[in-house]
Amino acid sequence: MSTTIATFNPEIHLDAAAVLLAERHARDRGREPLLPSAYEVPAACRAAIEGAFDHSGWHGVAAKDGGEVVGFMIGAPQLFPPTHFLASFFPPRSVAINYPSHAAKAGAEYDLYREMYAALADHFVERGYFEHIAGIAPTDAAVGEAFASLSFGRHSVAAIRGVGPTERRAADVEVHQASSEDASVVFALAEELNLHHARSPIYWPYLRETDPASHDMNAGLLADAANAHWIAYEDGRPVGMDTFMQPAFLTAMTVPERTIYLYQGIVTQEARAGGVGTALLSRAAAWAREQGYEHIGLHFAAPNLQGAKFWQSSGFKPVEYGVRRRIDERVAWADR
């Protein structure tokens, strides 16, 4: 294959990119049937790709073999203020190659992804974006290997399970649904989650400047009856929480119909490994069934040893990996 890399032009390349993405999704869905079938149609993929164009400063590349478009990759800047509630989880200045923003011809993914990323990275590094993040399918070995060869490492995991009961042993704790009157308890447990993420080996920074935004987010969720905060109490003391909301943080291409999102899942440090998390998940899954949901989705940090073990042993199957690369910023001034 003799490949040339061109700047992505929606008027020229979008239709072919949508076909490539639909074909990629069909392959992904063949390996993971949980994925929605709607995106096997190029029209749906076209709309998903167009989402990248809503971000100021987006840039993409298209790989061509002769006159045929055989791959595409689009990056979109992420500029989170330091007080944003997501600032502890994402770099304040980064570029995201989102899950719907890349695809390549079957059988040629490894080489095409490497060539496309080389061109895309050059554009963004010249503009001071040294943190690069990509969303990929866990079952796509060729794409995963391509990003690994480019120095990307796994950062986060999106996973899905059904709303059936768990077989794990549950602790004998009281589980109650919180109301706005319980805001202080919710805030304290959210802080416990942030502190957990700041410890080894995760080391996500806990920025106290984000507390007001985090409180506002949780207060808004508490005020909406469509959401739910489930809190576990042991001898009257709050020891865990599961927070549910609509799946705004999941990629639409990975979300089965009737899915609810587990936004915060935490058990206090002294109460872990005793079945509190299972008690919370069991009660929450029953609520989800009552509400007509069929699936629960969540994210967990890839280096979260306890969280990864608990969620996956509780039936959650990974549907998206977030992989991340940090480029040494000295390249901006060091003589090449």
N, C-alpha and C positions, 0 to 999 in steps of 0.2 A: 504494500500500500504506500503510495506517494502522497503524503499529507501536506496540505498548506493550512495555515491558521489565519483567519480573517477576523476583524472586529465584528461582533454580532450586530446585525441590522434587522430589527423586527420585520420590516417590510419585505426583506429578502429571505430571512432564515427562520422566521417563527413557525411557519406551517411545517417545515421539515423537522424542526426541533420538537414540535408537538407529537409528530409520528414517532420519533425516536423515544420520547419519554413514555408514550403509550406502550410501545414495545418493551421498554425496560420494566414498566410496571407489570405487564403481563408475565414477564419472566419472574419478577419478584413475587407476584401473587401465586405463581405456580409452586414456589417454594414455601410461601406463607399465606394460606388461604384466608387468614383473618383480614387481610387488606381489602379495601372496598373495590368492587368490580367496576365502578363508574369510570375510573381513570384508565381503563383499557381503551377508551375512546379518545382519539386525538383532540376533539373539541374541548373535552374537560381538561386535558393536559395543557392545551393552549391557554385557557383561563388561568391555570395554576402557574404557568411560566410568566404570564403577564403581571402577576403579583410583584415580581422583582422590579418592574418598571415604576412602581409607586415610590421607590426609594431614591431620593436625590443622590446622584453620583454613581448610580449602578453602571456596571460595565460588564460586557460579555465577549466571548470569543466563539467562533464556529470553526470546526475542523472540516475540511473538504478534501475529497479524493476525486480529482478531476472536477466534474461539475456537480458531484453528489455531496450533500451535507451528511457527514458520518458521525458528527458529535457536536455538542455545545456545552458551554459552562458559563454561568453568570454569577457575578459577585455583587453584593449589595452592602453598602456601609451600614454599620450599627454604631450609633452615637448616643450612648446612655449618659445622662447627667449623673454626677457622683451621688446625688440624693435620690435617684430612681430606685424603686424597690428591687429591681433586677440587677443593680450595679454590683452587688456582691457575687453574682453568678456569671456575669459577662464582662469582659474588658470594656472600658468606656469608649474606646476607639478601636473598632475591629471591622473585618469584612466577613460576611456570611455567604457561603455557597449553599443555599438552602436545598432541602430534599428535592423539590421539583425543578431545581435550577441546573441540572446536569443530566446528560445521558450520552451514550455512544453506541455505535453499531455493535451488535452481538458478536463476540469473539475477538473484538479489537479494543476492548475497554482499557486494558492495562496501558498500552502504548499511547492511545489517544488521550486518556486522562492526564498522563504525565506531560504530554506536549501542550495540551490546552491549559493546564495549571501553570506551566512555565510562562506562558504568554500572559495569562490573567494576573499572576502574582507580580510580574514586572510592572504592570500598570498600577497596582495598588501600593506596592512598596515605594515607588517613586512619589506617591502622594502621602506617605507617612502611615500607612496601615501595616502594622507589623504582627497583628494577631489575626490569624485566618481560621475560620471555623466552617465545617461542612457537615451536612446531614446525609447519611448513607443508609442503605438497607443492610441489616446484619447478615442476611443470607447471601449477599452478592460478594462472593469471594474475590472476583477480579477487581471490582471497584475498591473493595477494602484493601487489597494488596497494593493497588496503585497509590492510594493515599498514604498507606504505611511507608511505602518506598519514598514518599515525598516528605517524610518526617512528621506526619500527623499521628497523634496518639488519641485514644478514646477518652472522651471527656464526660459524656453523659449518655444515658440510656432512656429511651421511651419504651414503655412496655404496656401490654394489654392482657387482661384476664376476663373471664366471664363473671357473672354475678352469683354463681353457685357458692355453696358453703365451702369453707376450708376444712381440711382434714387435720390441721395442726391443733394441738391442745391449747385451749383458751384459759386465761387466768380468771379467777373468781373476783371480778371487779365490776363496779357499777358503770354503765355507759349511758350517758345522757346527751341529748341534742342541745347545743348551746343556743342562747338567745343574745340579743344585744346587751342584756344585763351582765353577761359573762365576758364582756370584751376584755377586761383586765386579765382573765385567765387565758383567753385565746392569745393575747399579746405575749404573755409570759412563755407559753408553750411554743409560739413562733420564734421567740428569742432562743429557746432551748435548741430548736432545729438549726438556727443560724450558728450557734456555738458548736454544735455537733459538726457542721460542715467546715468549721474553722480548724478542727483538730486533725491530727495525723490519721491516715495519710491523705486526706482530702485537701486540706489547706486552701479552702475558698475563703477569702477575706470577709470578716464580718465588719462592715462599715456602719458605725453607729449613726452616721448622718442619714442613713436610709430608714431609721426607725419610724419617723413620722409617715413616710410613704407606705411602709409596711402596715402600720396601724390603720391608715386610711383604707388600704386594700382589704384588710380583714374586716373592718367596720362595714364597708360596702357589701361584702359577702354576707355578713351577719344580717344585714337589713333586707336581704332578698330571700324570700321564702323558697325559691327554687334551689338554693344552695343548702349545705348542711355542714355544721361543725359538730363532730362527735367527740366527746371528751370522756376519758376513763378516769374514774375516781377509786382510790384505794384508801379505806379508812378516812374518807372525806377529803383526801388530798389529790389534786389533779396529777396524773402520772402519764397521760398520753392524749393524743389528738389526731383525728383524721378530718381534713377539710375537703369538701367536695364543691365543684363548680362546673360550668360548661367547659368543654375541651378547647379553650382558646389557645392554649400553649402547645397543643399537639398539631402536627402537620396533617392537613385534611386528607392527604393521600394515604395516611396510615390509620385513619380512624374508622372503625366499623360503625354501622348505623346504631343509634341509641346507645351512645357511649357517654359516661359521666367521668369527669377528671378529678383525680385525687391530687389536690394541689399541695397539701401539707400533710405529711405523715411522720409523727414523732412520738417516741416513748422516752421519758426522762432517763438519764444515764443510770440512776440507781435501780430503776424498775425494769431494765431490759433483760431479755432472755427468759422471762417468766410467763409469757403468754399474753401480756397486755396488748401487744400489737395484733395478735390473732383475735382477741376479744373485740377490739375496735373494728377490724376488717370484717368479722362475721356480722356484727350489728349493722355496719355500713352497707354490706352486700345485701342484707335483707331489706334495708331501706331502698336501695337501688332497684331491687326487684319490684318492690311495692310501687315505685315511681314509673315503672315501665322500661327501665334501662336493661340492656342486655350485656354491656361490657363496662369495665372500669379501666381507665388509662392513667398513667402517671409517668413522671421522670424520676430517675435517681442518679446521683453522681457515680460515675464509673468506679472511682477509687473508694467508694463508701462500702467498706468490708461488711459491716453489719446489715446495712440497708439492702445491698445487692443480694446477700444470702437470704434475708427474710423475704423480700418481694418475690424473688424467683422461686423459692421453695413454697411460696403461697400461690403459685400458679400464673404469675405474670410472665408473658413471653415478650422478649425484645422485638420491636418493630422498627426502631430507628436508632442508630448510633450517632451521637454528635462527636466528631473528631476535630482536633484542634492543633494548630502549629503556631509557635511563637518564633518570629525571626529576630535575630540579634539586631537591635536598632542601631548599633554602631555602623552597620552597612550604609546608613544614610550619610555618614561623613568620612568614613575610612576610605582611603584611596584604593580604588579597585584596580 
